[in-house]
Amino acid sequence: MEDDLFADAARQLLGDQCTPQAVRAIESGGSPQALWNQLEEAGFADALVPEAQDGAGLGLAQVFGVWTLCGTYALPVPLAETIVARALLARAGDERPAGSITLAEGQLHDDGALTCPVVRLGRVADAVLVQHGAGWQLLPAAQAASEPAAFCLDTRSRWSAEQVAAAPSLRIALPAGLDLRTMQACLTAAQLAGALMDVFQRTLQYANERTQFGRPIGKFQAIQHQLAVMSEHVFAARMAAQLGCAGEGTLPDRLRVAVAKARCSQAALAVAEAGHAIHGAIGFTEEYDLQLFTRRLHAWRQTAGSESYWHAVAGVALVDAHQGSTLDLVRATTDITT
């Protein structure tokens, strides 16, 4: 039960240090360094690094609980991304710098400059691990010319040709079919699962406490129906996200990740909509904590591809693996045999 102990330790630390007030402070421009230092000192950032390289030596299935907690607490620093980045660097034998590392796909231009349309949590990361057409590079986030992106902690970043040339090329090599987007989708699905559960629990509590016409609104059939639909999405998404992290080792299966990210992104819209519908006007106010999580549901739904992108990936994988007619494929994937 080493993974449970690891998640329990993360829950205790995040429960104490990653309060809604702390999240708001960092989103408003406060320094994330104190929070990050505690996470790094606790050893969470090296969870997937082998023990022989001074890491915890865990696998994806064992860090799933920590990644869901990143969503549960709306963690405003890239812990999940750093766990993946350091694992990839360790696997390649490249140097693992201290500090937080986020992940991004980039475009290398003809003049040698590098652009990343979206750097998730780029505003609070120390470095960015970028996969582009010529390979992988680790670049300092502070050196980039950055602009705000849709989510308040994300950025659009550009490094000059000189900065790109100064950054060493990394030896990261993933098996066929895996890329940075798949790794990012895997961890994002787990974070979505955590945030979805938090939104559902907050909404359920509100429905049981808010009274109208002399009784809790959770007693009304219309609200009960909305809560039932929310619970279906939340628990289906959690099971899918767990499937995405299933297996041994530190590398996921692309088809499982496709299922996980598609299901969690699909649930994000439905759960955010129902949560705000039940809360009414108060749920949209800046002072109320619900928006800290529903904003992330909308942002993470698009991160590393929305449900339509991963539905297509899953469809291609199933079709390519099938020999025979399309009708036979439908029968094989839907019929229940006894």
N, C-alpha and C positions, 0 to 999 in steps of 0.2 A: 504493500500500500504506500510505496514511496511517493507516487504521484499525488495521493491524497494529502500526505504530509506537506508536500511542496505547495499545493493549492491552499491548504489551511494556513500556511505561513504567509502566503501572498494575501489571503483574505484579511488576516489580522493587520498586516502592514497597511494595506490599502484602506481598510475600514478606519484606521486611525489617522492616516495622512492624506488620503485622497477624498476629502469631503467635498460636497457641492461648493462650499465657500472657496476651497483651494482650487477647484476647477475653474470657477469664475475668475479668480485672481489671475491665473495663468492665461486664460482666454483674453483678459483685459490688458495683457502686456506684462504681467509679473514674471519673475524669473522662475523657471522650472528646475533650477539646479538643485535645490534642497531636496525636492521630491525624488529627482533622478538619483542623487547620491545615495539615498537610503535604499532604493531598489537595486542599485549596483553593488553596494556593500553587502546586501543580503544574498547576492549570488544569482539572482533571477535572470540576469542578462546572459549568463553562460549556461543556461539550462540544457541546450542541445549540443553543447561542446563536449567532446569525449573526456572522460576522467583523466586519460593520459595527457591531455592538454589543459589540465586544471579546470575542467568544467564539471557539470553535474552528471553528464553522461545519460540524460534522459532521451526518450523518443517522442515523436509527435503526439502519440496517444497520452503520454504522461504530462505534457505541457498544455493539453487541451483545457484543463481546469483553470490554469493561470490565464490563458488567452480569453476565456469567457469572463473572467473577473475584470480584465481590462475593459470589457464592454459594460459589465455590471456597475463599475465605478466611474465610467466615462473618463478613463485615464488620459490626461492631456499630454503625455510624453510617449514616444515610440518604443515601449518595452517589447511588445510582440514582434515588431519589425527588427529590433536589435537582436532578439533571440535568434531569428532566422539569419540575419546578416552575419552574426558571429559564427553560427554553425557553418555557413557556406565558406567563410574565410578560413575557418579551422580545417574544413574538409579539403580545401585547396592548398593548405599549407602557407597561406598568406598571413601577414601580420594582422592582429586584431587590436585596433586602437581602443583606448579608453573612451568613454562617453557614449552617447546615444547615436544610433544609426537608423535612418529610415531607408525605404526602398522606393525606387522610381524607374520607369522606363524612359529612355531618352532618345533624342534624334541628333545624330552627329551631322553637322552641316558641312558644306564644301569648303568653307573657310576655316574649319577646324573647331568652331564653337559647338557647344553642346546645349540643347534645350530640353527641359523636362516640362511638359504641359501641366502636370499635376505632381507635386511632391507632397505626399500626405504627411502632415505634422512637420513640414519643412521649417516652419517658423520656430520650432522648439527643439529641433534635432541638431546635433553637433556635426554629423556627416551624412552623406547620401550615397548609398550603394546603387549605382546606375548600371543597367544593362542597355547597351545600344548596339548598333549594327556591327561595330568592330570589336565587341567584347564587353568586359566589365571594368568599371573604375570606381574608386572610392574618392569622393570629393568633399572638401569642407563646405558645410552649408553656409557659413558666414561669408565665404568668398563670392557666392553667387549674386548676380543681380536678380532680385526677387520681387514679385508683385503678389498681392493678396489673391487667393483663389476663392472659390465659392464658400468653402468651410473656413472658419476664421483662423484656424491653425495651419491650414494648407497654403502652399505657395505655387506660383509658376516661376521656375528658376532657369537661369542661363549662365553658363560659365564661358569665359572667353577661350580662344584657341590657346593662348599662353597658359592659362590655368589647367586646361585639359591636358596639354602636353606635359605639364609638370606632375600630373597625377600618374602614378605607375599603373600599368595594365595588370590586371589580376589573373590568376590561373584558374578561376572558377569554371568548372565544366559540369553541366547537368546531363543526366541521361536523356536520350531521345524522347521528345514529347513533353519534357518539363522545361519551364522557363521561369523568369522572375514573376510574371503575372500569375502563374499557377501557385507559386509559393505565397504570394501576397493574398490571393483569393482564399487560400486555405486558412490563414490566420484571421482574415477579415470575417469569414463565415463564423468562426468561433466567437469573435468579438460581437458580431451581430446577435448571435444566440444569447450572449450575456445581457446585452442591452434590451433585447426583446423581452426577456424574462423580467427585467427590472420594470419596464413600462407596464407590463401586464400586472405585476404585483402592486405597483403604485395605483393603477386604475382600479383594481379589485378592492384595495383598501379604501380608496376614495368613494367607490360605489356603496360600500358598507357603512361609511361614516356620514355621507352627505344625505340629508333628509329633505323630502319634498312631499307635501300633502300628508305630513305626519308619520312618514315611514322612510327608511333608507331607500335610495333610488335603486339599489341593487335588488330590491324585492319586485321591481316592475319587470314584466316579461320581456319587454323590448330591450332593456339593459342586460338582462340575463342572456338573451340571445347574442348580443354583441360580445359579452364576456366569453360565451362559449366558443364563438368563432375565433376570438383572440387566442384562447387557450389552445385551440387546434393548431393554429399557425405557430404559436410559440413552441409547443412541444415537438411538432413535426420538424421545425427548423433546428431545434437543439439536437434531435436525433440525426438529422442530415449533417450538421456541422461535426458531430462526433464521428460519423462515418467518414467524413473528409480527412480526419486525423487518425483514422484506424490504420492498423498495420504496425510493423516493426521498423525501426530506423528513423531517420530524420527527413526522409523525402516522401512526399505523398503520392498517391495514385491520381493521375489527372482526371480520369472519369469520375472517381469518387469526389474529387474537389469540384468538378462541374456540377454534380448533383447537389453538393453542399451549398455552394455559393448561389446557385439558381434558386434553391428553396428558401434560403435565408433572405435573399434580396426580394423575393416575392412576398415573403412574410412582412418585410419591413414596411412596405406601403400600407398593407391592411392593418397592421397593429398600430402604426402611428396614427392612421386615420381614425380607428375606433377609439384609441386612447384619448385623443383630443375631442372626439364627439361626446364621449361620456363625461369628460371633465368640463366641457363647455368653455366659456370665455376665460376662466382662470388658468386653464392649461396653456394658453398662448402668452401669458404674461412673462416678462423677463425674470421677475422675482420668484416664480414658481419653478421647481426643479425639473418638472416633466420635460421642458424644452431642451434641457441639457442632453437628454437621451434621444428624443425624437429627431433633433437636428442631426445627431450622429447616425441614426437609422437611415435618413435620407442620403447623407454623404457616403456612408459605407455601402449602401445599395449600389452606388455607381463605381465604387473603388474596385479596380482590377476587373471591371466588366459587370454589367447588370445581368438580370436573369435571362434576358433575350440572348446575350452573348454566350452564356454558359449552357443554355438550352441547345444552341446550335452546336457547341462543342460536344455535348453528350450525344446529340443525334448523329453527328458524323462518326464518333467513336463506335456507337452501336451498329451503324450501317456498315462501316468498314470491317467490323469483326464478324459480320453475318454473311454466310454463304447461302444464297437462295433468293426467293422473291420477297418483295416488301410485305406481302400478306403473311408469309411464313414468319417474318421478323415480328410483326404485330402479334401474331399468335404466340410466339415464343416468349415475348416479354409481358404478355397480359394474361395468358391462360394459367389457371391454377390446377396443378396436377396433384393427384392423391396417390 
